[in-house]
Each structure stands twice: as C-alpha cells, then as structure tokens.
Amino acid sequence: MKAKSDQKTTTSLGTRSIAKEIAKSTGVKMETVNHILKVLPFHILRHIVNGNFVRLTSLGRFAPIKRKARTGVDLKGRSILWPPTIRMQFVPCSTVRKSLQEAAQNNES
C-alpha cells in the first residue's frame, strides 16, 4: 500500500468546467453547452423511467434496472412490503472501458 503522500488527489469537475472545455474545443457558445449539459440528465431520466435504454455514442449506455415489489422483514421481525424500484446503471462503451483500464494500469506504475 502506498503512503498517503504518494497517492494522487482527485478533483471533482462541475458542469461549468466541462462546459468551458467543450465550448473551447467546439466553438459552440458556452451558454449553449452549459444549458445542454444541465438538461441532459432530465432527458435521460425520462427515458429510463419509461423503461428505455439510452445510448450516448462514444460514452456508453444508461440502462433501467427494475426490481419488483417484494416482501421482507424489518429489524423487529415484522413482515413488510418493499416497494418496486427502478435504478439507473451506466455501462461504458468498449472504447471508454479500454481507456479506463489503461489509465488504471498506468497509475499502478
């Protein structure tokens, strides 16, 4: 295990930071890119809730994972009904997966 001083620190980038990068590299106005990035999750979620997969080229797909209602037991031993749920799973495309694997291998070196 590496000492803490050897570990790289990670930075969290927000929507605005990513929008700046995209605007700069594409020539599209910053406000337009920022708006698209802000509304994109709502559109993806709308389709996931309706049971559809959402594929974003060169990134991956978002898949709905449905779980039916089921019975269970609470901490006091009483029978309860767990409600049905839908969650969203992101599956990276092969190019992204390969890039992540290469990055992980490079970070171990």
C-alpha atoms as one frame of an Amber mdcrd trajectory, in Angstrom:
protein
   0.000   0.000   0.000   1.312   3.423  -0.900   1.805   6.118   1.686  -0.690
   8.969   1.602   1.921  11.394   0.272   2.396   9.151  -2.812  -1.309   8.997
  -3.671  -2.703  11.309  -6.334  -5.501  13.605  -5.283  -8.594  13.711  -7.458
 -10.543  16.788  -8.371 -14.266  16.976  -8.922 -15.187  18.923 -12.048 -18.567
  20.594 -12.259 -20.862  21.180 -15.193 -19.435  24.644 -15.820 -15.840  23.361
 -16.048 -16.787  20.663 -18.533 -18.910  23.161 -20.486 -15.910  25.505 -20.786
 -13.765  22.684 -22.196 -16.432  21.667 -24.708 -17.166  25.253 -25.759 -13.466
  25.951 -26.282 -12.864  22.791 -28.329 -16.024  23.048 -30.471 -16.593  26.767
 -30.918 -20.155  26.470 -29.563 -21.188  29.229 -27.154 -20.516  28.482 -23.503
 -24.120  29.249 -22.512 -25.448  26.764 -25.066 -23.131  23.956 -23.947 -23.836
  24.657 -20.283 -27.595  24.560 -20.916 -27.363  21.250 -22.792 -25.306  19.662
 -20.021 -27.806  20.836 -17.417 -30.891  19.458 -19.204 -29.310  16.218 -20.457
 -29.821  14.271 -17.183 -33.548  15.097 -17.133 -33.998  13.773 -20.669 -32.013
  10.617 -19.920 -34.041  10.047 -16.750 -37.343  10.497 -18.582 -36.470   7.640
 -20.936 -35.080   5.421 -18.162 -38.306   5.816 -16.155 -40.227   4.715 -19.268
 -38.082   1.546 -19.423 -35.865   2.577 -22.347 -32.105   2.264 -22.672 -30.262
   5.466 -23.577 -27.092   5.106 -25.638 -24.687   8.011 -25.978 -22.233   7.376
 -28.798 -18.604   7.166 -27.670 -19.609   7.184 -23.991 -21.869   4.262 -23.160
 -25.432   3.452 -22.273 -27.747   4.070 -19.398 -29.912   1.086 -18.577 -33.032
   0.865 -16.403 -32.769  -1.796 -13.711 -36.201  -2.710 -12.381 -36.849  -4.539
  -9.139 -40.314  -5.869  -8.376 -42.104  -5.323  -5.092 -41.195  -7.999  -2.583
 -41.857  -8.979   0.989 -39.191  -8.762   3.648 -38.674  -8.408   7.372 -37.809
  -5.231   9.271 -35.362  -5.048  12.196 -38.101  -6.018  14.653 -39.017  -9.148
  12.695 -42.261  -7.773  11.282 -43.239  -8.644   7.741 -43.085  -5.646   5.406
 -43.567  -5.000   1.714 -40.636  -3.414  -0.096 -41.902  -1.173  -2.917 -40.849
  -1.689  -6.533 -37.826   0.362  -7.579 -36.118   1.493 -10.752 -32.489   2.472
 -10.738 -30.177   3.540 -13.494 -26.984   1.726 -14.415 -24.260   3.226 -16.614
 -22.368   0.791 -18.823 -19.363   2.358 -20.577 -18.744   1.586 -24.243 -15.730
  -0.544 -25.144 -13.565   2.491 -26.006 -14.234   4.125 -22.635 -13.749   0.826
 -20.801 -10.401   0.294 -22.544  -9.258   3.858 -21.715 -10.181   3.350 -18.059
  -8.292   0.050 -17.921  -5.198   1.654 -19.479  -5.383   4.575 -17.042  -5.608
   2.165 -14.102  -2.559   0.258 -15.332  -0.597   3.492 -15.828  -1.495   4.675
 -12.325  -0.087   1.486 -10.802   3.302   2.072 -12.408
